[in-house]
Amino acid sequence: MKRIHRFLTMSLTAALFLLAPLAGSVTASADEPKTYQVKYDADLGGWRSQCLPEWDASRGTGELSYVLYNAQDGDNVVIDALDAPGLDITFTQALANITVKGSGSCIVVRCEQPLKDFYAIQGAVVALNAETENAYVYDNSVCNLNENVKNLNIIAATQMGMNVAAPGSVESCTITDLYGNTTSIYNLPGGALRVENGVLKTDPQYYSTTPISAPAPEVSAPAPSSSDSGTPLSPPTGENTDVLVLLTGALFCLAAVLTLRKKRA
């Protein structure tokens, strides 16, 4: 009996020991998004990359392919094209943010998945081929938005010299001048938007000055609960299943130990 009691006690301890890290992993947050820097290195004669919040000239660099193969969904990419030749780059990931800055030659950015935020700054010359939620074009940047954009923001921080064309449609466009005054237009079809040196050149017949409200979404019936369907709902991940199995085993061992103690008493 003592051997059985000792075995159950050790089993309970082991189960609780294993349960602790697994339970913590369920609530652990996902990895923070990374930022990849892309910059032309004249000495090396090619585009280089770093995985850092800011470019660090004292650190080593990798090939451009390093970004393409290692970036994950939700990561950010900054392309510094100052004094650089042209670049045509394609991302397969669903990136959160792409920034292009300071270029004399055209930078062509292609995204196979929708992009959340795009920035053209410091005189960037860029053609963006991506379905984009938010696009920001600053100062004297030149930008072609070849696919649909939900929210386009044209902002004069230091000068009103931006040139923007949108072969894709634009749901909402706001132009902000040097004094903070804004002009907002909506529902532009593909090919309609044209801004030259900060001045809107689009014919008024192609946009509205008030947004068109989208129809209210249909309300679907609630999904059946486990009691309605007769089948218990499965845990969303394998980690939760592991925790439940260990917890059940730990409780079983605890009940067995308490039962033995009661009999001995």
C-alpha positions as CSV (number, residue, x, y, z in Angstrom):
1,M,0.0,0.0,0.0
2,K,2.9,2.4,0.8
3,R,4.3,1.7,-2.7
4,I,1.0,2.6,-4.3
5,H,0.7,5.7,-2.2
6,R,4.3,6.8,-3.1
7,F,3.6,6.1,-6.8
8,L,0.4,8.2,-6.9
9,T,2.1,11.0,-5.0
10,M,5.0,11.1,-7.4
11,S,2.6,10.9,-10.4
12,L,0.7,13.9,-9.1
13,T,3.9,15.9,-8.6
14,A,5.1,15.1,-12.1
15,A,1.8,16.0,-13.6
16,L,1.6,19.4,-11.9
17,F,5.3,20.0,-12.8
18,L,4.5,19.4,-16.5
19,L,1.3,21.3,-16.4
20,A,2.9,24.6,-15.3
21,P,4.9,25.5,-18.5
22,L,2.1,24.3,-20.8
23,A,-0.5,26.4,-19.0
24,G,1.8,29.4,-19.3
25,S,2.3,28.8,-23.0
26,V,-1.4,29.1,-23.7
27,T,-1.4,32.7,-22.6
28,A,2.0,33.6,-23.9
29,S,1.8,36.4,-26.5
30,A,3.0,35.9,-30.1
31,D,6.4,37.1,-31.2
32,E,6.7,40.8,-31.7
33,P,6.8,41.9,-35.4
34,K,10.3,42.4,-36.8
35,T,11.5,45.3,-38.9
36,Y,13.7,44.7,-41.9
37,Q,15.9,47.4,-43.4
38,V,16.8,47.4,-47.1
39,K,19.5,49.7,-48.4
40,Y,21.7,50.0,-51.4
41,D,25.4,49.7,-50.6
42,A,27.6,51.2,-53.4
43,D,30.8,49.7,-52.0
44,L,29.3,46.2,-52.2
45,G,27.5,47.1,-55.4
46,G,24.1,45.7,-54.4
47,W,21.1,45.9,-52.2
48,R,21.7,44.8,-48.6
49,S,19.5,44.1,-45.6
50,Q,19.4,44.1,-41.8
51,C,16.8,43.0,-39.3
52,L,16.9,46.1,-37.1
53,P,14.6,48.9,-36.2
54,E,17.0,51.4,-37.8
55,W,19.9,50.8,-40.2
56,D,23.2,50.4,-38.4
57,A,26.3,51.0,-40.5
58,S,28.5,49.3,-37.8
59,R,26.6,46.0,-38.1
60,G,26.9,43.3,-40.8
61,T,24.5,43.1,-43.6
62,G,22.8,40.3,-45.5
63,E,21.7,39.7,-49.1
64,L,18.4,41.1,-50.2
65,S,17.0,37.6,-50.3
66,Y,17.4,37.4,-46.5
67,V,14.4,39.7,-46.2
68,L,12.3,37.8,-48.8
69,Y,12.9,34.4,-47.2
70,N,12.8,35.5,-43.5
71,A,10.1,38.1,-43.2
72,Q,6.8,36.8,-41.7
73,D,3.2,38.0,-41.8
74,G,2.8,41.2,-39.8
75,D,6.5,42.3,-40.1
76,N,7.6,45.7,-41.4
77,V,10.0,46.6,-44.2
78,V,11.8,49.9,-44.8
79,I,13.4,50.5,-48.2
80,D,16.0,53.3,-48.2
81,A,16.7,54.1,-51.8
82,L,18.7,57.3,-51.5
83,D,21.3,57.5,-54.3
84,A,20.3,54.0,-55.4
85,P,19.4,52.4,-58.7
86,G,15.9,51.1,-59.3
87,L,14.5,48.1,-57.5
88,D,11.7,45.7,-58.3
89,I,10.8,43.6,-55.3
90,T,8.0,41.2,-54.6
91,F,6.8,40.1,-51.1
92,T,4.7,37.0,-50.6
93,Q,4.0,37.8,-47.0
94,A,1.1,39.7,-45.6
95,L,3.2,42.6,-44.3
96,A,2.0,45.2,-41.8
97,N,4.0,48.1,-43.0
98,I,6.2,49.0,-46.0
99,T,8.1,52.4,-46.1
100,V,10.0,53.7,-49.1
101,K,12.1,56.7,-48.7
102,G,14.5,59.0,-50.6
103,S,14.9,57.7,-54.1
104,G,15.9,59.1,-57.5
105,S,15.2,55.9,-59.4
106,C,11.8,54.1,-59.3
107,I,11.2,51.5,-56.7
108,V,8.6,48.9,-57.7
109,V,7.0,47.1,-54.7
110,R,4.7,44.2,-55.4
111,C,2.7,42.4,-52.7
112,E,0.9,39.1,-53.3
113,Q,-1.2,39.6,-50.2
114,P,-3.0,42.7,-48.9
115,L,-0.8,45.3,-47.2
116,K,-2.0,47.2,-44.1
117,D,0.1,50.4,-44.2
118,F,2.3,52.0,-46.9
119,Y,4.4,55.1,-46.6
120,A,6.2,57.1,-49.3
121,I,8.5,59.7,-47.7
122,Q,11.6,61.9,-48.3
123,G,11.2,62.2,-52.0
124,A,10.4,58.5,-52.7
125,V,9.6,57.5,-56.3
126,V,7.6,54.4,-56.1
127,A,5.0,52.2,-57.8
128,L,3.0,50.1,-55.4
129,N,1.3,47.0,-56.6
130,A,-0.7,45.9,-53.6
131,E,-4.2,46.0,-52.2
132,T,-3.7,48.5,-49.4
133,E,-5.7,49.5,-46.4
134,N,-3.9,52.8,-45.6
135,A,-1.4,54.7,-47.9
136,Y,0.5,57.8,-46.9
137,V,2.3,60.0,-49.4
138,Y,4.4,62.9,-48.1
139,D,5.9,66.1,-49.4
140,N,7.7,65.7,-52.8
141,S,7.2,62.0,-53.2
142,V,6.0,60.5,-56.4
143,C,3.6,57.5,-56.1
144,N,1.6,55.3,-58.4
145,L,-1.0,53.2,-56.6
146,N,-1.7,50.5,-59.1
147,E,-4.2,48.5,-57.0
148,N,-7.1,49.4,-54.8
149,V,-6.6,51.6,-51.7
150,K,-9.0,52.0,-48.9
151,N,-7.7,55.2,-47.3
152,L,-5.2,57.4,-49.0
153,N,-3.6,60.3,-47.1
154,I,-1.6,62.9,-49.0
155,I,0.3,65.1,-46.5
156,A,2.5,68.2,-46.8
157,A,4.8,68.1,-43.8
158,T,7.6,70.3,-45.4
159,Q,6.3,71.1,-48.9
160,M,3.3,70.7,-51.2
161,G,5.0,68.9,-54.1
162,M,3.7,65.4,-54.2
163,N,2.5,63.7,-57.4
164,V,0.1,60.8,-57.0
165,A,-1.8,58.7,-59.5
166,A,-4.1,55.8,-58.8
167,P,-4.8,53.3,-61.5
168,G,-6.6,51.4,-58.8
169,S,-9.7,52.6,-57.0
170,V,-9.6,54.8,-53.9
171,E,-12.3,54.6,-51.3
172,S,-11.2,57.7,-49.3
173,C,-8.6,60.4,-50.1
174,T,-7.6,63.2,-47.7
175,I,-5.2,65.9,-48.8
176,T,-3.6,68.0,-46.0
177,D,-1.7,71.2,-46.9
178,L,1.2,72.9,-45.0
179,Y,-1.3,74.8,-42.8
180,G,-3.2,71.7,-41.7
181,N,-6.2,72.4,-44.0
182,T,-7.7,69.2,-45.4
183,T,-9.7,68.2,-48.4
184,S,-11.5,64.9,-48.4
185,I,-13.0,63.1,-51.4
186,Y,-14.5,59.6,-51.7
187,N,-15.3,56.7,-54.0
188,L,-12.9,57.3,-56.8
189,P,-12.9,54.7,-59.5
190,G,-9.7,53.2,-60.9
191,G,-7.7,55.7,-62.9
192,A,-9.6,58.8,-61.7
193,L,-7.3,60.1,-58.9
194,R,-4.6,62.6,-60.1
195,V,-2.6,64.9,-57.9
196,E,0.1,67.1,-59.4
197,N,2.5,69.1,-57.1
198,G,0.0,68.8,-54.3
199,V,-3.0,70.1,-56.4
200,L,-6.0,67.8,-57.0
201,K,-6.5,67.4,-60.8
202,T,-9.4,64.9,-60.7
203,D,-12.6,65.9,-62.5
204,P,-15.3,66.4,-59.8
205,Q,-17.6,64.0,-61.7
206,Y,-15.4,61.1,-60.6
207,Y,-15.7,61.6,-56.8
208,S,-18.1,62.5,-54.1
209,T,-17.5,64.9,-51.2
210,T,-19.3,62.7,-48.7
211,P,-18.6,59.0,-48.0
212,I,-21.2,56.5,-49.2
213,S,-22.3,54.4,-46.3
214,A,-21.9,50.6,-46.8
215,P,-25.1,48.5,-46.2
216,A,-25.4,47.0,-42.8
217,P,-24.1,43.5,-42.6
218,E,-26.6,40.7,-42.3
219,V,-26.9,39.1,-38.9
220,S,-26.5,35.4,-39.0
221,A,-28.0,32.9,-36.6
222,P,-25.7,32.0,-33.7
223,A,-23.7,28.8,-34.0
224,P,-25.1,25.9,-32.0
225,S,-23.6,25.2,-28.7
226,S,-22.2,21.9,-27.7
227,S,-25.5,21.0,-25.9
228,D,-27.5,21.8,-29.1
229,S,-25.4,19.7,-31.4
230,G,-24.8,16.8,-29.1
231,T,-21.0,17.0,-29.8
232,P,-18.7,18.8,-27.5
233,L,-16.8,21.7,-29.1
234,S,-13.1,20.9,-29.7
235,P,-10.4,23.0,-28.2
236,P,-8.9,25.5,-30.7
237,T,-5.3,24.3,-30.4
238,G,-3.3,21.3,-29.4
239,E,-1.8,23.2,-26.5
240,N,-5.1,23.5,-24.8
241,T,-5.7,19.8,-25.3
242,D,-2.4,18.9,-23.6
243,V,-3.3,21.1,-20.6
244,L,-6.7,19.5,-20.2
245,V,-5.2,16.0,-20.4
246,L,-2.6,16.8,-17.8
247,L,-5.1,18.5,-15.5
248,T,-7.4,15.6,-15.7
249,G,-4.5,13.2,-14.8
250,A,-3.4,15.4,-11.9
251,L,-6.9,15.6,-10.5
252,F,-7.2,11.8,-10.8
253,C,-4.0,11.3,-8.9
254,L,-5.0,13.7,-6.3
255,A,-8.4,11.9,-5.8
256,A,-6.6,8.6,-5.5
257,V,-4.2,9.9,-2.9
258,L,-7.0,11.4,-0.8
259,T,-8.9,8.1,-1.0
260,L,-6.0,6.1,0.2
261,R,-5.4,8.5,3.1
262,K,-9.1,8.2,4.1
263,K,-8.9,4.4,4.1
264,R,-5.8,4.3,6.2
265,A,-7.4,6.7,8.7
